[in-house]
């Protein structure tokens, strides 16, 4: 009986990062530097697991408060949940909070210690992802227990009607036995009717819930000459979702990555303009022919991020030169050799280095550090911010199951961070910027990845390409 099966939900691809549901953010909470990891629930309402790593000792208490990003609920904070220090590391705190509704949320982290109190908010998309039935063995066990209960109820009722009014030791006659059988038949029909009604109710509830499982916006690309047009449609997830309420993130309404498949040897980071409700367009730069995977990042007005995906076969395009914040890179085809590359030489003689803090392991929050060097092996003296940050990165699994656009403050969108009121590092174009950048992230699964890292010096945007094997 399907109504006896409990509905289990498992996190699949995240809304803003395909196949990478966890949220990572590093930033200041007053005088403290925190590295926050949030595992959003796969059921709404559901529990989000939180881990906070404090960079230095001195913090004695850490608390977490869930809040809606916008609307009246954003001003009605519940009682904060205290996180518990790890037994293995007193600078790591673990805990959980409830997210009660689908939509855009924030988890406010408050740290208290020797230097006072500091606060930072982490934007979280809360949504159900996909449903799985319970294991067959458990379902069979529950079905057997239900049959036992039904049999017991029918038998007890029949015995009560057949023998309850008789004197002790008196055997029931033919009339009592027939009445018992008739009542047993009636009770069996009644119980089966209740089972049928319960099954119908459960199917109705399951159908209703399936309509609330996240359905990403759909994007349909078309190419006319060198002009790429992207049409966005809503498959019908929530009635309040729109296709024309996007807000700028790093100065652009859309960040579009085009990666040639399966070689992953061409990567473009472009920024289409919105030309109408749900319509984006741009003139493509010079591109080699091939099949390209498209990953388009957008952020809704309530801070909810989404990544729209599609594929498009593109002929050779003799398009425009790159301009503004657009960038591209050419690399050797990806090789799944079980190794991680540490250095990438750029066409102008500059080099980019990958300096991991330790072995690359799945499901572990880490800081990924990269360094840019000039042709002489020195730090460039003209380092600049790239779209307001010291760098951008895309972590892409070679089978296409994972895509994550990461910033130095984490996997969250800057537009959503600004909505929370949290402090954010967006310095001016002053001299003396570092030639290094680090990204907080955690690989969701083992396998081969390609990492694309972009940094800027002078007017040049450099894109390094690294292969990473994750154990």
BELMO-V324974 format. One line per field, one symbol per residue. phi: phi as a letter, one per 40 degrees, with the letter a starting at -180 (. if undefined). psi: psi as a letter, one per 30 degrees, with the letter a starting at -180 (. if undefined). burial: # if it has 9 or more other ideal C-beta (glycine too) atoms within 8 Angstrom, else .. A space follows every 50 residues. Layout:
# BELMO-V324974
phi = ???
psi = ???
burial = ???
This chain:
# BELMO-V324974
phi = .ccccccbbbcbccccbcgbccbbabacbgcbbbbbbbbcccbbcabccb bbbccachcbbbbbbcaccbgdccbbcccccccbccccaccbbbaabcbc bchcbbbcbbbbacbhbbbabbcbcbacbabbccddcccccccccccccc ccccccccccccbccccdgccccccccccccccccccccccccccccccc cccccccccccccdbcdcbbcabbgbccbbbbbbcgbbcccbbabcbcbf gbcabbbbbcbccfcbbbbbbcbcbadgbbaaccccbccicbcbbbcbbc ccgccabcbabacbcdbcccccagccaaabacdcbcbgbbcbabccdcgc bbbbbccaccbcgbcabbbbbbbcdcgbcccbcbcbfgbcibabbbcccg cbabcbbdchccccccccccgccacbcccccgcccbabbcaaccachbbb bbbbbbbfbbbcbcbbcbbbc
psi = kfffkkjkkkkbklefjkgiflkkkklkibfkkkjkkkjllfkjklkkkk kkkkfllfkfkklkkkkkelleffgiklkkkklkkkffjfgkkkallkjf lkaklkjjkkkkafgbklkkkjkkkkkkdlkkllkeeeeeeeeeeeeeee eeeeeeeeeeeefegllkfkkkaeeeeeeeeeeeeeeeeeeeeeeeeeee eeeeeeeeefffkkjlkkkjkkkjbgkkkjkkljfidkffklgggklkjh gkfkjkkkkkkgehfkkkjlilkkfljgklllkkakklllkkkkjjklkl fggklkjklllkkklkkiallklbgklllkllkkjifglkkfkkklfgfl kkkkikfakjklhkklkjkkkkklfgglkkfhklkjhglflllkjkkfgg fkkkjklffaflkeeeeeffglkkjilahllgklglkkkklkkfllaklk kkkklkkbgkjkjkkkkkkk.
burial = #.###...#.#.##################.###########.#.#.### ####...##..########....#.....##.#..#....#####.###. #.###########....############.#.......#..##..#...# ..###.###.###..#.....#...##.###.##..##..##..#..### ###..#..#..##..####.#.#..#########..#...#.#..##.## .##########.##########.#....####.##.#..########### ..##########.#..#.##....#####.#..#.....##..#.#...# ####.#...###..##########....##..#####.##########.# .################.##.#.#........#.###########.#### #######...##########.
